[in-house]
Amino acid sequence: MNFDFSLIISSIPQLLEGLGLTFQLWIFSGIFGLLLAIVLMLMRISGKWYLSAPAMVYIYIFRGTPILVQLFIIYHGLPQVEFIRESFLWVVLREPFGCGILALTLNTGAYVSEILRGGVKGVPKGLGEAGAALGLSKMHRFIYITTPLAVRLAIPAYSNDVISLMKSTALVSTITLLDMMGIARVIVSETYAPYEIFISLMIIYLVITWATQKAFALFERRMSRHIIQ
Amino acid sequence: MSLANTAPKTVISLQDVDKYFGEFHALRKINLTVAKGERIVICGPSGSGKSTLIRCINRLEEHNSGKIIVDGHELTDQVKDIDAVRREVGMVFQNFNLFPHLTIVENLMLAPRLVRKTAKAEARKHAMTLLERVRIPEQADKYPSQLSGGQQQRVAIARALCMNPAIMLFDEPTSALDPEMINEVLEVMTDLAKEGMTMICVTHEMGFARSVADTVVFMDAGEIVERNTPEEFFKNPQEERTQKFLKQILSH
């Protein structure tokens, strides 16, 4: 086998042409997914069955099935349904980019909502009681007491999910999108050099992961400034 | 001046209050009135309902039947009444429950800023006055985790005072403290009592009960077994259960 080290380096600029798309998918679905997760988490902790039950079913379905299957159903399946083709959803779903964002958003939303719920549940009950005894409304207690502490508790698990989402964006290459993974597959089909190209791709993903970990470590340190050893 | 005019006003009144936790009957037909300026110490074995009783007064627990009236507001499901009562009643917890992500002075400023919409500078000034009162103004900009247990509990007392409550509830304020820190907290509480604060205090500190309380209430199995002045209570307990309890806690 001929292993061409120079190809590892020389393919990187070409792969980076997909970086923009990877970042767009990652950032948009990350933000929409977080908003969805907040809504789902609030539904789960609302104490009202008609809110918590649908959220639980939703989370069960989206955590319980492979994201690739979800992506295929959205991309190949939904356009078969006539009223979807006629509705405003079509604006999003007729483009593979929209399908990719939607699938990633729906999936990460399910995971992150459970991470946030864990953070909220981890805040000692006595702190809420202290707030209540001071006359703070439920809303004030949630915003000023529960949220900052829950965020701190959720950071490590949440950073995991953000990194995982970044890697999941590679799946959109299966629905014709040319993100970095998609470009890699094109180059491989032209050069017949899968090792070199995919090793280059790994290096790029590892660099992004490293930067993300650093950013979250800084965020965690800032949110922990009240914890003095 | 006639005596009738100086008769103390009732600020808290509990009438036939019952409370269940599932099957467990935590409070049984509790009747208790507290006059303005009165200092009540509640004692009794663990699980006797002392904490539940004071937690009902600011509705951290909901009673199941009977009436609780605090400063003219009856406690019902009405959020407006609950908020009105909570503004009048300060509470100090066994585990301090300071907000760990806020500095000491921010712990004191949070409620006045949000509930009373006090301006920041004014809230801080008031907070500093209270920290001086509990003798730790120098800790104002530290976080709770940097303070000792006794200091944290004094901050918690100051925080409860920042809303200018007419009544203070203490739920075993010294039980989580190392022995050498108990006195600094009791001193602050004694100061408060001297200033005429209405206080209900669940505690096992019998020295504090003797020197500060007007009334000692003994609870067992969800009932008020006996209430009396501290002198009579310690010297001449009427009920067998009270005698047994006092023997247990005073024999050491």
Interface residues (C-beta under 8 A of the other chain):
Chain A: P124 G126 L127 E129 A130 G131 A132 A133 L134 G135 L136 S137 H140 Y144 I145 P148 L149 R152 R225 H226 I227 I228
Chain B: N58 L60 D83 R86 R87 V89 G90 M91 F93 N95 N97 L98 F99 P100 H101 L102 L110 A111 L114 V115 Y143 P144 S145 Q146 A156 R159 A160 C162 M163
